[in-house]
Amino acid sequence: QHIRLPGYIVPLEVSEEGRTTEFLLVPYFGACIHVPPPPSNQIVHVKSEVGVKLDELYQPYWIEGAMQVKPSSSELADAGYQMDAEKIYLYELPE
């Protein structure tokens, strides 16, 4: 199903150009890095061909793409969902 989700990016794979091409999308800043990971039903394992250049880990993003219920595991956490990202852009609060 094609959806749009907001969240924070926890990098798993970074290309030679410095773009994050595989990451975990988590509901709050610092998840999996500074504090224990949230439950797997709150984590999405995302892959992106283009990737995203991360300037700040505390910046939230919108991720759009096809998502499926498919568990996966990484060194940082277990994810309950997988997504192929078609669009990745900054989450900005309205002024």
N, CA, C and O of each residue as an XYZ file, in Angstrom:
380
protein
N       0.834     -1.178      0.000
C       0.000      0.000      0.000
C       0.884      1.249      0.000
O       1.887      1.305      0.711
N       0.507      2.249     -0.800
C       1.270      3.490     -0.907
C       0.825      4.447      0.201
O      -0.351      4.796      0.294
N       1.781      4.868      1.040
C       1.447      5.747      2.160
C       2.504      6.832      2.337
O       3.538      6.829      1.669
N       2.218      7.766      3.258
C       3.164      8.804      3.647
C       3.269      8.770      5.165
O       2.259      8.858      5.862
N       4.499      8.642      5.681
C       4.728      8.549      7.124
C       5.766      9.575      7.566
O       6.762      9.777      6.870
N       5.554     10.228      8.710
C       6.605     11.078      9.267
C       7.439     10.285     10.269
O       6.969      9.299     10.837
N       8.670     10.720     10.479
C       9.496     10.078     11.487
C      10.934     10.534     11.412
O      11.289     11.429     10.645
N      11.752      9.894     12.230
C      13.176     10.207     12.294
C      13.965      9.082     11.648
O      13.591      7.913     11.738
N      15.061      9.445     10.995
C      15.874      8.487     10.250
C      17.052      8.012     11.095
O      17.801      8.817     11.650
N      17.202      6.687     11.182
C      18.368      6.067     11.805
C      19.118      5.354     10.680
O      18.663      4.310     10.212
N      20.266      5.897     10.233
C      20.968      5.334      9.068
C      21.470      3.908      9.299
O      21.966      3.571     10.374
N      21.329      3.080      8.257
C      21.896      1.734      8.249
C      22.963      1.611      7.169
O      24.019      1.022      7.399
N      22.684      2.172      5.977
C      23.622      2.125      4.845
C      23.809      3.532      4.304
O      22.840      4.261      4.089
N      25.073      3.909      4.083
C      25.379      5.222      3.509
C      26.239      5.004      2.274
O      27.229      4.274      2.320
N      25.857      5.642      1.162
C      26.591      5.495     -0.098
C      27.918      6.252     -0.039
O      28.178      7.003      0.901
N      28.752      6.038     -1.059
C      30.037      6.735     -1.130
C      29.845      8.242     -1.215
O      30.713      9.006     -0.793
N      28.709      8.669     -1.759
C      28.422     10.103     -1.875
C      27.882     10.681     -0.563
O      27.602     11.876     -0.481
N      27.739      9.843      0.450
C      27.252     10.323      1.740
C      25.740     10.360      1.864
O      25.204     11.002      2.767
N      25.044      9.666      0.953
C      23.578      9.637      1.007
C      23.129      8.361      1.718
O      23.638      7.275      1.440
N      22.179      8.499      2.630
C      21.632      7.357      3.357
C      20.629      6.646      2.453
O      19.604      7.221      2.089
N      20.921      5.393      2.088
C      20.079      4.643      1.155
C      19.252      3.556      1.840
O      18.312      3.017      1.256
N      19.608      3.246      3.070
C      18.850      2.256      3.838
C      18.827      2.729      5.283
O      19.864      3.067      5.853
N      17.627      2.751      5.872
C      17.514      3.299      7.219
C      16.274      2.772      7.927
O      15.387      2.176      7.316
N      16.240      3.010      9.225
C      15.052      2.727     10.021
C      14.311      4.036     10.225
O      14.925      5.055     10.538
N      13.001      4.017     10.050
C      12.153      5.169     10.342
C      11.527      4.917     11.707
O      10.799      3.943     11.899
N      11.820      5.812     12.656
C      11.374      5.630     14.038
C      10.536      6.831     14.483
O      10.642      7.906     13.892
N       9.697      6.660     15.525
C       8.753      7.718     15.899
C       9.336      8.873     16.711
O       8.692      9.915     16.838
N      10.548      8.711     17.266
C      11.111      9.801     18.070
C      12.623      9.851     17.914
O      13.268      8.850     17.602
N      13.177     11.050     18.139
C      14.611     11.276     17.989
C      15.402     10.452     19.001
O      15.007     10.334     20.162
N      16.512      9.889     18.556
C      17.394      9.142     19.438
C      17.049      7.679     19.586
O      17.809      6.930     20.199
N      15.918      7.247     19.038
C      15.534      5.838     19.135
C      16.601      4.972     18.480
O      17.087      5.297     17.397
N      16.963      3.888     19.121
C      17.939      2.908     18.633
C      19.381      3.394     18.787
O      20.308      2.596     18.651
N      19.590      4.680     19.066
C      20.957      5.198     19.183
C      21.273      5.494     20.646
O      22.190      4.905     21.217
N      20.514      6.406     21.252
C      20.775      6.825     22.626
C      19.904      6.105     23.643
O      20.247      6.034     24.823
N      18.794      5.579     23.193
C      17.855      4.896     24.087
C      17.445      3.573     23.442
O      17.651      3.385     22.243
N      16.869      2.657     24.220
C      16.430      1.385     23.619
C      15.431      1.619     22.483
O      14.713      2.618     22.484
N      15.387      0.705     21.522
C      14.475      0.880     20.383
C      13.014      0.729     20.791
O      12.698      0.031     21.755
N      12.125      1.389     20.048
C      10.695      1.183     20.278
C      10.303     -0.224     19.821
O      11.117     -0.906     19.199
N       9.076     -0.676     20.112
C       8.647     -1.993     19.639
C       8.653     -2.063     18.113
O       8.552     -1.038     17.439
N       8.770     -3.268     17.577
C       8.901     -3.454     16.122
C       7.706     -2.915     15.346
O       7.842     -2.582     14.169
N       6.531     -2.821     15.983
C       5.367     -2.299     15.259
C       5.412     -0.777     15.109
O       4.499     -0.186     14.530
N       6.473     -0.136     15.628
C       6.662      1.308     15.465
C       7.885      1.631     14.612
O       8.270      2.795     14.501
N       8.499      0.615     14.007
C       9.719      0.812     13.216
C       9.496      0.323     11.790
O       8.946     -0.756     11.570
N       9.934      1.136     10.817
C       9.845      0.767      9.402
C      11.256      0.716      8.827
O      12.020      1.673      8.955
N      11.598     -0.403      8.192
C      12.878     -0.555      7.496
C      12.690     -0.014      6.078
O      11.919     -0.566      5.293
N      13.407      1.079      5.756
C      13.206      1.774      4.487
C      14.430      1.634      3.597
O      15.566      1.741      4.058
N      14.178      1.390      2.297
C      15.238      1.389      1.284
C      14.899      2.444      0.247
O      13.737      2.626     -0.119
N      15.938      3.143     -0.225
C      15.750      4.201     -1.208
C      16.896      4.163     -2.202
O      18.062      4.180     -1.808
N      16.574      4.112     -3.498
C      17.622      4.104     -4.515
C      18.404      5.410     -4.512
O      19.633      5.404     -4.581
N      17.692      6.526     -4.430
C      18.346      7.838     -4.450
C      18.969      8.157     -3.098
O      20.066      8.710     -3.034
N      18.282      7.814     -2.030
C      18.781      8.102     -0.693
C      18.510      9.534     -0.284
O      17.879     10.301     -1.011
N      18.995      9.874      0.881
C      18.804     11.223      1.421
C      20.099     11.658      2.094
O      20.747     10.872      2.785
N      20.467     12.911      1.886
C      21.653     13.486      2.527
C      21.219     14.027      3.883
O      20.472     15.003      3.961
N      21.690     13.389      4.946
C      21.287     13.805      6.292
C      22.237     14.869      6.816
O      23.443     14.644      6.918
N      21.684     16.027      7.146
C      22.490     17.068      7.775
C      22.424     16.941      9.292
O      23.425     17.128      9.985
N      21.247     16.624      9.795
C      21.034     16.511     11.241
C      20.163     15.291     11.532
O      19.146     15.081     10.871
N      20.556     14.490     12.516
C      19.756     13.319     12.878
C      18.464     13.709     13.586
O      17.508     12.934     13.595
N      18.423     14.903     14.181
C      17.211     15.299     14.911
C      16.161     15.946     14.013
O      15.140     16.426     14.507
N      16.396     15.965     12.705
C      15.435     16.532     11.748
C      14.436     15.447     11.329
O      14.850     14.409     10.812
N      13.126     15.661     11.539
C      12.148     14.675     11.067
C      11.910     14.789      9.556
O      12.110     15.851      8.965
N      11.484     13.690      8.949
C      11.242     13.629      7.506
C       9.890     12.994      7.219
O       9.353     12.244      8.035
N       9.353     13.306      6.053
C       8.221     12.572      5.481
C       8.808     11.536      4.532
O       9.719     11.845      3.763
N       8.301     10.328      4.578
C       8.702      9.268      3.661
C       7.444      8.801      2.941
O       6.444      8.476      3.580
N       7.493      8.768      1.604
C       6.367      8.276      0.810
C       6.814      7.061      0.016
O       7.918      7.026     -0.528
N       5.934      6.060     -0.042
C       6.247      4.881     -0.828
C       5.329      3.725     -0.493
O       4.371      3.859      0.269
N       5.648      2.588     -1.082
C       4.862      1.377     -0.863
C       5.373      0.676      0.391
O       6.566      0.400      0.520
N       4.447      0.390      1.319
C       4.819     -0.265      2.569
C       4.128     -1.610      2.672
O       3.003     -1.795      2.207
N       4.833     -2.546      3.296
C       4.253     -3.865      3.509
C       4.596     -4.361      4.911
O       5.610     -3.973      5.492
N       3.742     -5.216      5.436
C       4.017     -5.847      6.721
C       5.001     -6.971      6.440
O       4.641     -8.013      5.892
N       6.254     -6.739      6.827
C       7.304     -7.719      6.566
C       8.423     -7.472      7.574
O       9.158     -6.492      7.449
N       8.562     -8.338      8.565
C       9.582     -8.129      9.594
C      11.002     -8.186      9.036
O      11.279     -8.914      8.084
N      11.896     -7.406      9.646
C      13.318     -7.464      9.312
C      14.111     -7.131     10.565
O      13.595     -6.499     11.487
N      15.362     -7.558     10.592
C      16.223     -7.312     11.746
C      17.513     -6.649     11.308
O      18.035     -6.922     10.227
N      18.020     -5.773     12.162
C      19.334     -5.167     11.952
C      20.041     -5.173     13.301
O      19.475     -5.609     14.304
N      21.278     -4.689     13.323
C      22.014     -4.641     14.583
C      21.340     -3.712     15.588
O      21.462     -3.902     16.798
N      20.627     -2.708     15.079
C      20.045     -1.696     15.961
C      18.662     -2.055     16.488
O      18.333     -1.747     17.633
N      17.844     -2.712     15.650
C      16.465     -2.988     16.073
C      15.772     -3.946     15.114
O      16.254     -4.203     14.011
N      14.636     -4.466     15.554
C      13.754     -5.268     14.708
C      12.639     -4.367     14.195
O      12.034     -3.620     14.964
N      12.370     -4.438     12.897
C      11.306     -3.638     12.290
C      10.158     -4.546     11.883
O      10.377     -5.669     11.430
N       8.939     -4.059     12.043
C       7.764     -4.840     11.683
C       7.288     -4.592     10.264
O       6.436     -5.318      9.753
N       7.845     -3.551      9.620
C       7.396     -3.162      8.278
C       8.593     -2.849      7.398
O       9.676     -2.527      7.886
N       8.379     -2.951      6.077
C       9.389     -2.547      5.101
C       8.751     -1.605      4.099
O       7.570     -1.726      3.771
N       9.558     -0.657      3.613
C       9.047      0.335      2.669
C      10.106      0.644      1.624
O      11.294      0.741      1.934
N       9.656      0.801      0.366
C      10.512      1.304     -0.703
C      10.160      2.773     -0.879
O       9.077      3.107     -1.359
N      11.083      3.650     -0.488
C      10.804      5.086     -0.508
C      10.868      5.641     -1.922
O      11.853      5.443     -2.632
N       9.814      6.336     -2.324
C       9.789      7.033     -3.605
C      10.116      8.507     -3.414
O      10.733      9.130     -4.278
N       9.695      9.065     -2.269
C       9.976     10.468     -1.949
C      10.413     10.569     -0.496
O       9.862      9.903      0.380
N      11.417     11.415     -0.251
C      11.886     11.707      1.101
C      12.060     13.221      1.178
O      12.816     13.801      0.399
N      11.365     13.857      2.112
C      11.514     15.309      2.228
C      11.317     15.753      3.674
O      10.720     15.043      4.484
N      11.834     16.943      3.980
C      11.799     17.469      5.338
C      10.378     17.624      5.856
O       9.469     18.018      5.125
N      10.210     17.309      7.117
C       8.953     17.550      7.817
C       9.067     18.945      8.409
O       9.899     19.194      9.281
N       8.228     19.847      7.930
C       8.295     21.219      8.418
C       6.969     21.611      9.052
O       5.898     21.313      8.523
N       7.057     22.273     10.178
C       5.856     22.737     10.863
C       5.302     23.965     10.157
O       6.069     24.812      9.700
N       3.990     24.071     10.063
C       3.409     25.270      9.443
C       3.690     26.500     10.305
O       3.755     26.411     11.531
N       3.852     27.632      9.656
C       4.177     28.856     10.403
C       2.942     29.614     10.804
O       3.041     30.665     11.437
